[in-house]
Amino acid sequence: MPFCPSCGNQVSPNDRFCGRCGSAQPISSSASSTGWNAGTNGLSPETAATLCYIPFFGWIFGLFVLASEKFRRQDTTRFHAFQGLYLFVAWLLFDIVLDFAHIPFSFGLEKIVKIVMICTWIYMLIQTHQGQLIRLPFISELADKSVNEQK
């Protein structure tokens, strides 16, 4: 099903005007199924939000959600996309810092931090799949700012 380019409302391929905002719809229905939007037709906002927390690969889905016209007005889904991206950036920063720090007598601090980060990803994946909105400290504030700047 295509979506209105103005408000993101789902419209029928035969609709000439959007039922929500009243804007004229593109004549060709093939325009809504090309590019980044091609894979989003059957993807629900809940599933898209959940995919943003797949360990090590969720950032790809996060970028996909943020680039997709379908999720342009879906603040919760975009919040999860940003939060998943920032969680991945935190992973990269911890990985780089701990690899170069070489703290003597750290007793496996690097491994513990990495295990905690992976467990956080899995926890977020499960909770988001169950419809819970979990706000990670510091990261959620950045995600909120990013969503609000996009409006």
Summary of the structure (lengths in Angstrom):
residues: 151
radius of gyration: 18.9
end to end distance: 24.5
largest distance: 68.4
contacts: 410
relative contact order: 0.12
helix: 57%
strand: 3%
